[in-house]
Amino acid sequence: RAFQTLTQLGRTASAYATREQCGFHGSAGLRHWSTTASAGSAAAKEAFKPSPLSLVMLVPSAVCSYLAYWQYQRSLWKEGLIEEREKTLAAPAVDVYGLDTLTPQQKVTASGRYVHERSVFVGPRPRSLPGHGMQSGYFLITPLYDPVRKGAVLVNRGWVPASWLDDIAAVSKAYDAQPPAADASAAQPAASSKGGWFSKGASKVGSSSAPTLQVTGVIQDNENPSAVLPDNVPERLEFHWVDVPTLARAVGLPPDTPLVQVISEDPATQQQARKGANPLQQARSSMPAGTGAIQYPIPKNTHDLLHFTTMPRDHLIYAGIWTSLCVGLGLMAHRVIFYPPKTIRMVGGGNSNRELWARAGGSSGASAGQQQQPPKA
């Protein structure tokens, strides 16, 4: 009997404390909270029909689903691109003058003499150099004139420091010192009867006294400039991104002249550092062989042709992130649409919730005022 008495007193005290916290005093002003969950078993069993407008909650999940699929497709596309470039680099190079059609990233060779006075710089293009940090530089593009075929091609010889802009003599000296290709002129056939860049550029570019060279590279296509890059100004020979037809016209060649990007397998020319390596490992892996001196221009490394800033594995990781967001947002949208949040409202005497809240606030304020009055002597 004593235990029952104590239990009843505890319940009474709990109910009183609840009324005090909510600001309800007196039996006439007693209020209680009710939710949609306590509406009754009959109302709970009724089928819920979501509003068509509520389906808007699924839009974020659908957007994440599309982005996940897009990243997956990008991964497949880049894997195919890498495989195609691996096959191209493994195949033997063909003479660029013997091709009727040229495709981007096709491995070719070209022989001739550099016309240094017609060199064009494209940039600026910052590059990290071992022992020098980040340096400003440019791509050096020079016409390669073949005196036997009476034609010329553009050659992207690689990266050079910004100081070469004011020292074009260094450009000529650097490549005039290279050994000529063995019997390059003897191996050339008679002048070609083809039109286009095989013959039209001869009269404008002219010959050069530089030795005959043979370069190996790939056909370079136009670059897709970003929104922050300014437009090229061919009249002042200002090029910020590679536009092959405009570059050809600027040096006096036909607009269909191809651009050959020189490639190298020397580890010293590698630029793209592998992800996950610390800065010391990256610096050691990119240190030039031999005496440590950097040879300019720095051509494109074959490793860089097979590596991108975002590799296929990175695209798969991004696809997984978007998929997780899609599932999470979808579950939240399903919860909000089919199980809407419980609505808290006050019931009791009165016409509206506003009146009940006002009455509850008034009674609470009155009760607080009564509690602050000092006791009478």
C-alpha positions as CSV (number, residue, x, y, z in Angstrom):
1,R,0.0,0.0,0.0
2,A,2.9,2.4,0.8
3,F,4.4,1.7,-2.7
4,Q,1.2,2.4,-4.4
5,T,0.9,5.7,-2.5
6,L,4.4,6.8,-3.5
7,T,3.7,5.9,-7.1
8,Q,0.6,8.0,-7.2
9,L,2.4,10.9,-5.6
10,G,5.1,10.7,-8.3
11,R,2.6,10.7,-11.1
12,T,0.8,13.7,-9.6
13,A,4.1,15.6,-9.2
14,S,5.1,14.9,-12.8
15,A,1.8,16.1,-14.1
16,Y,2.1,19.3,-12.1
17,A,5.6,19.9,-13.2
18,T,4.6,19.5,-16.8
19,R,1.8,22.0,-16.5
20,E,4.1,24.5,-14.8
21,Q,6.7,24.2,-17.6
22,C,4.1,24.7,-20.3
23,G,2.5,27.7,-18.5
24,F,-0.9,26.1,-17.8
25,H,-2.5,26.8,-14.5
26,G,-5.9,25.8,-13.2
27,S,-8.3,23.1,-14.4
28,A,-10.1,25.6,-16.6
29,G,-6.9,26.5,-18.5
30,L,-5.5,23.0,-18.8
31,R,-4.2,22.3,-22.3
32,H,-2.4,19.3,-23.7
33,W,-0.3,18.6,-26.8
34,S,-1.5,16.2,-29.4
35,T,0.2,14.9,-32.6
36,T,-1.0,13.2,-35.7
37,A,0.3,9.9,-34.3
38,S,-2.4,10.1,-31.5
39,A,-5.2,10.8,-33.9
40,G,-6.6,7.3,-33.5
41,S,-6.2,3.9,-35.1
42,A,-8.8,4.5,-37.7
43,A,-7.1,7.7,-39.0
44,A,-3.7,6.0,-38.9
45,K,-4.9,3.2,-41.1
46,E,-6.1,5.5,-43.8
47,A,-4.0,5.4,-47.0
48,F,-1.8,8.5,-47.5
49,K,-1.9,10.1,-50.9
50,P,1.0,12.5,-51.5
51,S,0.4,15.7,-53.3
52,P,2.0,16.0,-56.8
53,L,3.8,19.2,-55.6
54,S,5.5,17.1,-52.9
55,L,7.3,15.1,-55.6
56,V,9.5,18.2,-56.1
57,M,11.5,16.8,-53.1
58,L,12.8,14.1,-55.4
59,V,14.5,16.6,-57.7
60,P,17.8,16.8,-55.8
61,S,18.0,13.0,-55.8
62,A,17.4,12.9,-59.5
63,V,20.1,15.5,-60.2
64,C,22.6,13.6,-58.1
65,S,21.7,10.4,-60.0
66,Y,22.4,12.1,-63.4
67,L,25.7,13.5,-62.1
68,A,26.7,10.0,-61.0
69,Y,25.9,8.5,-64.4
70,W,27.8,11.4,-66.1
71,Q,30.9,10.7,-64.0
72,Y,30.7,7.0,-64.9
73,Q,30.5,7.8,-68.6
74,R,33.5,10.2,-68.2
75,S,35.4,7.3,-66.7
76,L,34.7,5.0,-69.6
77,W,35.5,7.7,-72.1
78,K,38.8,8.5,-70.5
79,E,39.8,4.8,-70.2
80,G,39.2,4.4,-74.0
81,L,41.2,7.6,-74.7
82,I,44.2,6.3,-72.6
83,E,44.1,2.9,-74.4
84,E,44.0,4.6,-77.8
85,R,46.9,6.8,-76.9
86,E,48.9,3.8,-75.6
87,K,48.4,2.0,-79.0
88,T,49.4,5.2,-80.9
89,L,52.6,5.7,-78.9
90,A,53.6,2.0,-79.2
91,A,53.2,2.1,-83.0
92,P,56.0,3.3,-85.2
93,A,56.0,6.9,-86.3
94,V,55.1,7.7,-89.9
95,D,56.3,10.5,-92.1
96,V,53.9,13.4,-91.8
97,Y,54.4,14.4,-95.5
98,G,53.2,10.9,-96.6
99,L,49.8,11.1,-94.9
100,D,46.7,12.3,-96.8
101,T,44.6,12.7,-93.6
102,L,45.8,13.5,-90.1
103,T,44.2,12.6,-86.9
104,P,44.9,14.1,-83.4
105,Q,47.5,12.3,-81.3
106,Q,48.8,10.4,-84.3
107,K,52.5,9.6,-84.0
108,V,54.5,11.2,-86.9
109,T,58.0,12.3,-87.8
110,A,59.0,15.5,-89.7
111,S,62.4,16.6,-91.1
112,G,63.6,20.0,-92.1
113,R,65.1,23.3,-90.8
114,Y,63.7,25.5,-88.2
115,V,62.8,29.0,-89.2
116,H,63.6,30.7,-85.9
117,E,62.6,34.2,-86.9
118,R,59.1,33.0,-87.4
119,S,58.8,31.5,-83.9
120,V,55.6,32.2,-81.8
121,F,55.2,31.9,-78.1
122,V,51.9,30.6,-76.6
123,G,51.2,31.3,-73.0
124,P,52.0,32.1,-70.3
125,R,52.0,28.5,-69.0
126,P,53.4,28.1,-65.4
127,R,55.5,25.1,-64.8
128,S,57.2,23.6,-61.7
129,L,60.9,23.1,-62.2
130,P,63.1,21.1,-59.8
131,G,65.1,23.4,-57.6
132,H,63.4,26.5,-59.1
133,G,59.8,26.2,-58.0
134,M,56.9,27.5,-60.1
135,Q,58.2,29.4,-63.1
136,S,56.4,31.3,-65.8
137,G,57.0,30.2,-69.3
138,Y,55.6,29.6,-72.8
139,F,55.2,27.0,-75.5
140,L,57.6,27.6,-78.3
141,I,56.1,27.0,-81.8
142,T,58.4,27.2,-84.8
143,P,57.9,26.4,-88.5
144,L,59.9,23.4,-89.7
145,Y,60.7,24.0,-93.4
146,D,61.6,21.1,-95.6
147,P,63.8,22.3,-98.5
148,V,63.3,19.1,-100.5
149,R,59.6,18.9,-100.4
150,K,59.2,22.7,-100.4
151,G,56.7,22.5,-97.6
152,A,56.6,23.3,-93.9
153,V,54.8,22.2,-90.7
154,L,54.4,23.8,-87.3
155,V,56.3,22.2,-84.4
156,N,55.5,22.7,-80.8
157,R,59.0,22.3,-79.4
158,G,58.0,22.4,-75.8
159,W,58.2,24.7,-72.7
160,V,60.6,27.5,-72.4
161,P,61.1,30.1,-69.7
162,A,59.7,33.6,-70.1
163,S,63.2,35.0,-70.6
164,W,63.2,33.5,-74.1
165,L,60.7,36.1,-75.2
166,D,63.4,38.8,-75.3
167,D,66.2,36.5,-76.5
168,I,65.1,34.9,-79.7
169,A,68.8,34.5,-80.5
170,A,68.9,31.9,-77.7
171,V,66.1,30.0,-79.5
172,S,68.2,29.8,-82.7
173,K,71.4,28.9,-80.9
174,A,69.8,26.2,-78.9
175,Y,68.6,24.2,-81.9
176,D,71.4,25.0,-84.3
177,A,73.7,23.2,-82.0
178,Q,71.7,19.9,-82.4
179,P,73.2,17.3,-84.6
180,P,71.5,17.0,-88.0
181,A,69.5,13.9,-88.9
182,A,71.6,11.2,-90.6
183,D,71.2,11.5,-94.4
184,A,67.8,13.3,-93.8
185,S,68.0,15.2,-97.1
186,A,69.2,12.2,-99.1
187,A,66.3,10.1,-97.9
188,Q,63.7,12.6,-99.0
189,P,61.9,12.0,-102.3
190,A,61.5,14.6,-105.0
191,A,59.2,17.5,-104.4
192,S,55.6,16.5,-103.8
193,S,53.0,17.6,-106.2
194,K,50.4,17.8,-103.4
195,G,48.8,21.0,-102.6
196,G,47.9,22.6,-99.3
197,W,50.6,22.9,-96.7
198,F,53.1,20.8,-98.8
199,S,53.8,23.6,-101.2
200,K,51.9,26.8,-100.4
201,G,54.0,27.6,-97.4
202,A,57.3,27.5,-99.2
203,S,57.3,30.9,-100.8
204,K,56.2,32.7,-97.6
205,V,58.3,30.9,-95.0
206,G,61.4,30.7,-97.2
207,S,64.6,28.7,-96.5
208,S,67.0,28.7,-93.6
209,S,70.7,28.1,-93.1
210,A,70.0,25.9,-90.0
211,P,70.9,22.3,-90.2
212,T,68.4,19.7,-91.1
213,L,66.6,18.1,-88.2
214,Q,64.2,15.2,-87.7
215,V,61.6,15.4,-84.9
216,T,59.2,12.9,-83.6
217,G,55.9,13.8,-82.1
218,V,52.1,13.6,-82.3
219,I,49.6,15.7,-84.1
220,Q,48.3,18.4,-81.8
221,D,44.8,19.7,-82.1
222,N,43.3,23.0,-81.1
223,E,42.9,23.7,-77.4
224,N,39.6,24.4,-75.7
225,P,40.2,27.7,-73.9
226,S,38.5,28.3,-70.6
227,A,36.4,31.4,-69.8
228,V,39.2,33.2,-68.0
229,L,41.6,33.0,-71.0
230,P,41.7,36.2,-73.1
231,D,41.4,36.0,-76.9
232,N,44.4,35.6,-79.2
233,V,45.7,38.7,-80.9
234,P,47.4,37.4,-84.1
235,E,48.2,41.0,-85.3
236,R,50.6,41.4,-82.3
237,L,51.6,37.7,-82.2
238,E,49.9,37.3,-78.8
239,F,48.6,33.8,-78.3
240,H,47.2,32.6,-75.0
241,W,46.0,29.2,-76.3
242,V,46.7,26.9,-79.2
243,D,44.6,27.7,-82.3
244,V,46.4,25.9,-85.1
245,P,44.8,27.7,-88.2
246,T,45.4,31.1,-86.6
247,L,49.0,30.2,-85.7
248,A,49.7,29.0,-89.2
249,R,48.3,32.2,-90.8
250,A,50.4,34.3,-88.3
251,V,53.7,32.8,-89.6
252,G,52.7,32.9,-93.2
253,L,51.5,29.3,-93.7
254,P,48.2,28.0,-95.0
255,P,45.5,27.4,-92.3
256,D,45.5,23.7,-92.8
257,T,49.1,23.3,-91.8
258,P,49.4,20.6,-89.1
259,L,51.0,21.2,-85.7
260,V,53.4,18.5,-84.5
261,Q,54.0,18.3,-80.8
262,V,57.5,17.0,-80.0
263,I,57.4,14.1,-77.4
264,S,60.2,12.6,-75.3
265,E,60.6,9.6,-73.1
266,D,63.2,11.2,-70.9
267,P,62.1,11.2,-67.3
268,A,63.5,14.7,-66.8
269,T,60.7,16.1,-69.0
270,Q,57.9,14.5,-67.0
271,Q,55.5,17.1,-65.5
272,Q,52.5,15.3,-64.2
273,A,53.4,13.9,-60.7
274,R,51.7,10.9,-59.5
275,K,49.0,11.5,-56.9
276,G,49.8,10.3,-53.4
277,A,53.5,11.0,-53.6
278,N,55.0,13.6,-51.2
279,P,56.7,16.7,-52.5
280,L,60.2,15.2,-51.9
281,Q,59.4,12.2,-54.0
282,Q,57.9,14.4,-56.7
283,A,61.0,16.5,-56.9
284,R,63.3,13.5,-57.0
285,S,61.2,11.8,-59.7
286,S,61.3,15.0,-61.9
287,M,65.0,15.8,-61.5
288,P,66.9,15.9,-64.8
289,A,69.4,13.1,-65.4
290,G,73.1,13.8,-65.7
291,T,74.5,17.0,-64.4
292,G,71.2,18.4,-63.2
293,A,71.0,21.2,-65.8
294,I,67.7,21.8,-67.4
295,Q,67.7,21.7,-71.2
296,Y,65.2,24.0,-73.0
297,P,62.8,23.6,-74.7
298,I,61.3,20.9,-72.5
299,P,59.2,18.7,-74.8
300,K,56.0,16.8,-73.9
301,N,56.7,13.6,-72.0
302,T,54.9,10.5,-73.2
303,H,53.9,9.8,-69.6
304,D,52.0,13.1,-69.5
305,L,50.1,12.2,-72.6
306,L,48.7,9.2,-70.7
307,H,47.9,11.0,-67.5
308,F,45.2,13.6,-66.8
309,T,44.4,15.8,-63.9
310,T,41.3,13.6,-63.4
311,M,42.0,10.0,-64.1
312,P,39.3,7.3,-64.7
313,R,39.6,6.1,-61.1
314,D,38.9,9.6,-59.8
315,H,35.8,9.7,-62.0
316,L,34.6,6.5,-60.4
317,I,35.2,8.0,-56.9
318,Y,33.1,11.0,-57.9
319,A,30.4,8.8,-59.3
320,G,30.3,6.9,-55.9
321,I,30.0,10.2,-54.0
322,W,27.1,11.4,-56.2
323,T,25.4,7.9,-55.9
324,S,25.6,8.2,-52.1
325,L,24.1,11.6,-52.2
326,C,21.4,10.3,-54.5
327,V,20.4,7.5,-52.1
328,G,20.6,9.7,-49.0
329,L,18.5,12.5,-50.5
330,G,16.1,10.0,-51.9
331,L,15.5,8.4,-48.5
332,M,15.0,11.8,-46.9
333,A,12.5,12.8,-49.7
334,H,10.6,9.5,-49.2
335,R,10.4,10.2,-45.5
336,V,9.1,13.7,-45.9
337,I,6.6,12.8,-48.7
338,F,5.1,9.6,-47.3
339,Y,5.7,10.2,-43.6
340,P,5.3,13.9,-43.1
341,P,6.6,15.4,-39.8
342,K,4.2,15.4,-36.8
343,T,2.2,18.6,-36.4
344,I,2.1,19.9,-32.9
345,R,-0.9,21.9,-32.0
346,M,-2.9,23.0,-28.9
347,V,-6.4,21.8,-28.3
348,G,-8.9,22.8,-25.8
349,G,-11.3,25.6,-25.2
350,G,-11.0,28.5,-27.7
351,N,-11.5,29.2,-31.3
352,S,-7.9,29.1,-32.6
353,N,-4.4,28.2,-31.6
354,R,-3.4,31.9,-31.5
355,E,-6.0,32.5,-28.8
356,L,-4.9,29.5,-26.9
357,W,-1.2,30.6,-27.0
358,A,-2.2,34.1,-25.9
359,R,-4.3,32.8,-23.1
360,A,-1.5,30.4,-22.1
361,G,1.0,33.3,-22.2
362,G,-1.2,35.5,-20.1
363,S,-1.8,32.8,-17.5
364,S,2.0,32.1,-17.4
365,G,2.7,35.8,-17.0
366,A,0.1,36.1,-14.2
367,S,1.5,33.1,-12.5
368,A,5.0,34.5,-12.7
369,G,3.8,37.8,-11.3
370,Q,2.1,36.0,-8.4
371,Q,5.3,34.1,-7.7
372,Q,7.4,37.4,-7.6
373,Q,5.1,39.1,-5.0
374,P,6.7,39.0,-1.6
375,P,4.8,37.1,1.0
376,K,2.6,39.2,3.3
377,A,3.7,39.6,6.9
